[in-house]
Structure formats: C-alpha cells, structure tokens
C-alpha cells in the first residue's frame, strides 16, 4: 500500500515538473522578441529611425531607406575585446548585444525588452534609446 502511495506521489511530482518545464520553455527568448518586430526609435530624432533584427544582423533604416547593416550577437558579458564571429546566432538570450563596428565592438545593454518596448543603453556613451515595437 505504501509503495503505491509513493509511486503515485512520485508520478504526480514528475508530471508537475514536466509541465513547469514546458511552460518555461514556451516563453520567448531575447532573440525571439528582437526578431518578432521592427523597432522604431521613440526619441531623439525627427526622422523615422528603425532597427530590424534578423538572426545574424541588424538592419538600420532612416525614413524608409537602409542606412546600414551590422553583424551582432547576444552575450551575458559586457567586457568584449574583439568581435567573435563564432558567437553570431549561438545564444538566444543575453543581457548585451555585441555589434561588429569599425575598430572595436560596440556593446549595448538590454535594459528592457517585451512585446511593446526595447530599451537599450550604449555602454561606452551611456545614452539610453527607447524603441517601440511595430509589425514587420
């Protein structure tokens, strides 16, 4: 009798853990949220400035014309000496975006990201930019 009770409790706990893991795995990653929208800057400019993220690069637009593209990857570290191309697309989550810029990598801290807002801070210049989510 005790064996059946323990087995039932064990199966119940196993089922609960499996459902919790499934629920956690279904939450969107940082990469998912970045790529889901086109991000429109909501300050600092009279032009319509947007950024569109794909798996490997950021497309930067101003007034509907492409201003440029740059490679990037997500990281948990902000101290980066050089851009590591092997890291592009490897991490789906990260607190920092590492951009391949001329001379040295630019590092942007992701302060907030959700289905309506992207808020990032340039580590070197300390400025904060806010972007609104727009459909692609």
Secondary structure, DSSP 8 states (H G I E B T S, - for coil): -HHHHHHHHHHHHHHHHHHHHHHHHTS--HHHHHHHSEEEE-SS-SS-EEEEE-SSEEEEEETTEEEEEEEEEEES-S--SS--GGGTTT-S--SEEEE--SSS-EEEEEEEESSSEEEEEETTT--EEEEEEE--
